[in-house]
Amino acid sequence: MSPDYENHSGTRPAAWRDDLTGGDDSLFAGRPEPVNEYTARTLTYEVTGRIARITFNRPERGNAITVDTPVELAAAVERADLDPRVHVIVVSGRGKGFCGGYDLSVFAEGADSWAGGTASAEGTAISTEGTVLDPVVQARNHNPWGTWDPMVDYAMMSRFNRGFASLLHANKPTVAKVHGFAIAGGTDIALFADQIICAADARFGYPPTRTWGIPAAGMWAHRVGDQRAKRLLFTGDSLSGKQAEEWGLAIEAPAPEDLDARTEELLERISRVPINQLVMAKLALNSALLNQGVLNSGMISTVFDGVSRHTREGYAFQLRSATAGFREAVRERDEPFGDWKRAQFDRPKD
């Protein structure tokens, strides 16, 4: 394509606001558009304008994490990252909340809830049989009377982390829109996003630190600082959305009825900036975050998460779950702290 010296970009007002596909001089001129939307097993993907929308889609299970979740999340983020139309990626959840953590019945109750394998971006099943993700293999590795192989555990959990960390390592900005709850493993996802915007009454926390869990993502200290992270993880207490904003975990915590509008305003403002500017800003800022040791934090936290499920206390929790049910074991764990199913901070007055 030869240059057009009479119709260059300087002849158009604010030509820098064109996206990568705009104008005759675009690298993508005449090329077909990437996929606009699809439905996978745990989420949906849709591009509207300059925004890629990834929505967890297991509302009947509180969008609980399965082996499909990190694979599908990473695939969706990659698709958005490569799409020249997309400036910003937002992750949210359908139903009552963002994500209620891992679907742990396969370990805690011995159920085969993960059977069927993981999936590709379009939802095509990829068999996990005979791999470290095989639910039978992992159930055997969580047998209180058996031998635990910590590296088989790590091989599984580190892959969850890699999938969730796609939000941090994507070139383009990522936003987590949280309503209802982001609890336990749900925080592993949300804390990898570049920006969190949440409802004032949302709930963030990692109650499994009371027994049977350490946040595998290792992101809490990087997001709220050392003392505040320890305040949460030493107790398993939860934050309200309002407190999350005050602590710097969330960028904004509007009233629940205003969350959609405020999120759209944030996404729209980000999407006005050229993609290359957004990528350079994110890479520059991520360099500081990575120098803090984010990858090392995730590695050691993932190892300790496995250890915490294989201590005497961890086995007691697992056996109680198998005997009385997972929900009952969780109730017994949390009720003494006075926050069964609610945030410790900014609790409603009686």
PyMOL commands that set and color helices and strands:
alter all, ss='L'
color gray80, all
select helices_A, chain A and resi 9-11+15-17+59-61+68-82+105-108+135-141+150-164+166-169+185-190+207-210+220-224+226-233+241-246+256-271+275-291+294-308+312-324+326-337
alter helices_A, ss='H'
color red, helices_A
select strands_A, chain A and resi 37-39+43-48+51-56+88-93+118-119+125-126+174-178+181-183+195-198+203-205+238-240
alter strands_A, ss='S'
color yellow, strands_A
deselect
rebuild
show_as cartoon
